[in-house]
Amino acid sequence: MDHDNRNKNRAAVILAVVTALVLGSFLFSVRGGRQKALPVDQLLERAGLGEEETETPAQDARTVSRSASEGQRLRGPLDVSDVAEAVMPSIVAITNQSVQVVESYFYGRMEIPSESAGSGIIIGQSDTELLIATNYHVLEDADTITVCFSVPAEDPEAVLAPALLKGSDESKDLAVAAVKLEDISPEVYSRIRVAALGDSDGLTVGQKAVAIGNALGYGQSVTVGIISALDRELTVDTASQNFIQTDAAINFGNSGGALLNETGQVIGINSAKATAMGAEGMGYAIPINEAKPVLDELMNRKTREKVEDSSRGSLGIEAENVSQEAIEIYQIPTGAFVSRVYEGSAAQAAGIERGDIITKFDGVRIDSAQTLKELLTYYGAGEKAEVIFQTSRGGTYQEMKTTVTLQELQASEPEEDLPLDSDYQNPYGFSWYDFFW
């Protein structure tokens, strides 16, 4: 008997140690985001969109957008099926098609087409566009964006529409896509809805939560759970922010979809999940109250299309990312650090010098060199843009404003990442990737 008890005690100790090791190695690792997309015909089939008619009375999306604060006029807590039925016309599936550049030892530089899936929420409408909120990482590097509306249609292809990037904020992992109203069929247009945005500041732990999104790229699915925790501060891809934690299942493809309360109001934008060994039921959403001001700013930007390289605009600079350590130690403003200004360039003509830090371009906040590089792909040569930058010419950083007329990107000029200029000694001692624009 003593021998059996000793074995049981030994087993219990081993189990406790293993459990401690697993929990100790927990790592928040993967956003619930881009997932390889299914072919369009399979996406439509799995989404359950066909030729059947709906018994729900048609409602003009324009009317809903004017009274979005009233939402779908849901009264009191509803059954999950009621929430899903009311909100589904406000949720879209997003397909991101891009080209990934891969360097191969044997084959050199190769461009490989890539397709991924995510979700979005219809949050507003202008006179010419339908506006859709999603995550930055859902639209990241997109060459072509396709939206699939979650409403029935006589022609299944009618629920698909091309979209453009309206604006994005990488640090907040938020973006807005725009679909031209002329690209939406009248039948689909009459059935889509603008989502009602709720109040994430009034949430309580234990409150019911419903998640809707394009899980695994299979089409819209609904999961339910509770608010597990509030104000969860997490760091994803070096950016830290507060999240709502929920045990409603959030999977790859759910990114950009809606986390809803019992009355069908959007209380969060699903963004991430924990995937470490032993982690289960730990999904994260950006609180809608924190997302609102960012989305409002993105919605008011001018919708742009990417410009062909042959007519793309250039500042004529090289720039670096500034690390968080350098910002804290040297009190450097966040932005794109200008490490080189080319002779006769657009930047030189506008008064930008080496050592300056670009913090805004055409009203868009610049938090890294990569952000500036990506933004410039939407501007053509000859366009004028206001640039705000910080300069330390007087010993301390001062904000300055100038207008730049973008120059042509010369064929002989490098477009790839470049090493830091050998003749320039960075006074802050950091050396990251350079970009030329």
Protein Blocks (a to p, Z undefined) as FASTA:
>chain_A
ZZmmmmmmmmmmmmmmmmmmmmmmgccfbdcbddddddfklmmmmnopafbdcfbdcddf
klmmmmmmnmnopgcjadfklmmmmmmmmpccdddddddddddfklopaddddddddddd
dfbdcfkbccddddfklmgoiabdcddddbddfblmlmpccdddfbdcfklopacddddf
klpcfklmmmpccdddddfklpcehiacdddddehhnapcddddddfbghiacdeehiac
dddddfbdcdehjgopacddfkopafbdcfbdcfbehiahiacdddfklmmmmmmmmmmp
ccdddddfklcccehiacddddfklmmmnopacddddfbdcehiaklmnopaehiacfbg
ghiacfbfklmmmmmmmpcehiacddddddfklopacddddddddddddfklcfbdcddd
fkbccfklpacddddZZ
